[in-house]
């Protein structure tokens, strides 16, 4: 039922044709945008205007849109307005009804709002792909819409390398990052403990791991006594 929030989503872009070499898929809020229409990514700590040959695909999380938007930014705003049109939801249920006879939990997962949004995202963003695109970089969390898009790229665009940046601190049970057929070609990790976890427990080969200092978190002194 939460998928009804996604039916009136918005796509916002200042361009109709796209010929970029790189695509970065990330999230943003209104306060991430500057007066000149550029965007400062909080995960990579870089301004969009510094990467001229890069298209920024942003899953927008605020209600109010920024006033100015640069040409190399493509918005998809998923939660726009609640809809009472239940037919797309019924279609989703019918398409996935066969899972009900295999496993009830699998069926419930297949009709989740996350699955619904992944279909929506893929249908809109796949039209941005062409032979010029060489690299797609994700602020990667192993979310369904990311994995489905990666799976589509691996089948349709063998010339594109997908890279996932694991931007969060280490989690206790990161099952969403287990290596599988929907995983990116390479991932960026920022800690030796993460590399140990990913190679020993999550199925990643070292050849698929790029080890870099964290873009998002800087070193700082923090008093943790009594925390």
N, C-alpha and C positions, 0 to 999 in steps of 0.2 A: 504493500500500500504506500510505503514511503516513496516508491518510484513515481507516484503521481506528482511529486515536486519537480521531477526532471522533464516532464513533457513539454513545458513551455520554456525550455532553455534558450539561451542567446548565444549566437556566434558573432563576434565583433572583430573586424579586421579592416585596415585601410587599403588592402591590396586584393586583387582578384587573381593574379598570377604569381607563382612562387618559384624561384630558382636559386635556392640557397644550398650551400654545401653541407651545412650542419643544422640540426634541429635540437633545441633543448626543451624538454618537457618538464614543467615545474608548477608550483603553486604560488599565489600572490594575494595580497590584500591591497586596499586602496593606498595605505600609507607607504607602500613599497614603490610608488610612482613619484617621479619628479615633475616639476612644472613644465619642463620641455617635452614631456611625454615619454621620456626614457624610464626604464624599470631597473631597480636595484634588487638583484636576487639575494635573498637572505641566506640561502644555502651555499651558493658558490662565491658570495661576497664580490660580485662584479656587476657593473652597470651594462645594460643591454646595448648602449650606443658604442661600446668599446669593441664589440664583436660584429663587424659589418657584414660578414658572410653567413650570419647565423639567424635563423628564425626561432623566436621564442614562442612556444605553445604553452599558454598559461591556463590552468584550471583555476578560475577566479572564485574567491571565497567571501567576498564582501557584497553587500546589497547595492551600494552606490558605486558607479563606475568613475574612473578618473576622467578629467576633462580633456586631456590631450593624450594621444596614443601614437607612438612612432610606428613607422611602416613595417618594421621587422618584428611586430608583435601580433600574435593571433590569440584571441580570447575564446574560451568556451566557459560559459557561466551556467553551471548545472542547475542550481536551485533558483529559479526565476519567479514562478508563481504556481501555486497549487492548482491542479486541474481535476475536474470531475469526469474526465474522459477515461473510462475504465477499459476500453477496448484493447489498447496496447498491452495492458496488464493481463487481460484474458488471453491474448495472443501468446504472451510469454509463458503463461501457465500451460496452454495447450501444446506449444512446441516442446516443452520440457516434461510433459505428462508421462512419457515412457520411463523417466527416471523413478517415478513413484513405484513402479513394479520391481525395481531393482533395489532401491534403498530410500527410505523416507527422508533421511537426513540429506542425502544427495539431492533429492527433489527440492527440499526446502532451500538448500544452498543455490540451486540453479535458478530459482525464481526470486532471489534476493535483490534488493535495490542496487547492490554493488554489481551484480551481474547485468542488470538493466542498464546501468550507467556505462558499463564497459562496451556494450553494443552501440550505445549512442556515441561514445567517444570515438570508437573505431570508424564508424560510418562518416563522421565529420573530418577526422584528422587524416585518414588514409588518402584523401584527395590532395594533400600537401606533398605527397611523395612523388618523386620522379627520378630519372637517371642521374641528375646532378647531385642528389643527396648522397653523402658518403658516410656520415656519422650521425647517430641519434643518441643524445645524452639525457638520462633520466635522473631526477632526484628520486632514487629508487627505494620503494618500500615493499615490493612484492605484491602490490595491490592488483586486483583482478583486471582493471582497465589497462594497467601497465603490461601485465603478462599477456593479455589477449592481443594487444598491439604488437608486442615483441614477436609473438607467435605468427602474426600476419606478415610482419617484415621478413622473418626467416623463410617463409614460403614464397613470397612474391618478389622480394627485393634482396637477392643474394649479395648485391654490391654494397649494401648498407651494413655497417658495424654498429651494433647496439651496445651502449655502455651504461651501467647503472652505478650511480654514486650513493653509497650507503652513508647517509648523512646523520643518522641517529646514533646516540651512545649505545654501547653493547647492551642487548636485551637478555633477559634470563632464559627465554625459550624462543629463539627467532625462527620458528617453523615456516614463517612466510618467506624466508630467504633460502630455503632448501633448494639445491640445484635440481632443475628438471627441464623439460622440453620448452618451457615458457620463459626460462631465465635469459637475461641478456648475454651477449657474447663475452663480455668482460665486466668486472665490477671493480670499483675503486674503494679500497679500505684504508683506514688511517691509523690502525693499531696492530701491533704484533699479536696481541691477544685475540683480535678479530680474525686474523689470518689463521691462527691455530684452530679457532672454533669453526671457521668456514671449511677448512681442509679436512679436519678430523671428524666433524660431526654433521656438516651440512652438504657434503659431497662435491665441493668445488676443487678443481685442480689448480695448482699454483700458477700454471701458465695462463689461467683466465683471470688472475687477480693483479690489479695495478695498485701498488703501495705508494700512497702520497700523504703528506701532512693534511690534516683536516682543513677544508676551506671554511667550514662553518664555525668551528670552535678554535679559539686561540688559547695559548697557555696563560693562566692567571692564577694568583694565589687566593685561595678561599678558605676561610676558617670553617672547619666542619665539626668542631667540638660540640657535643650535645645535639647533633643533628640526627 
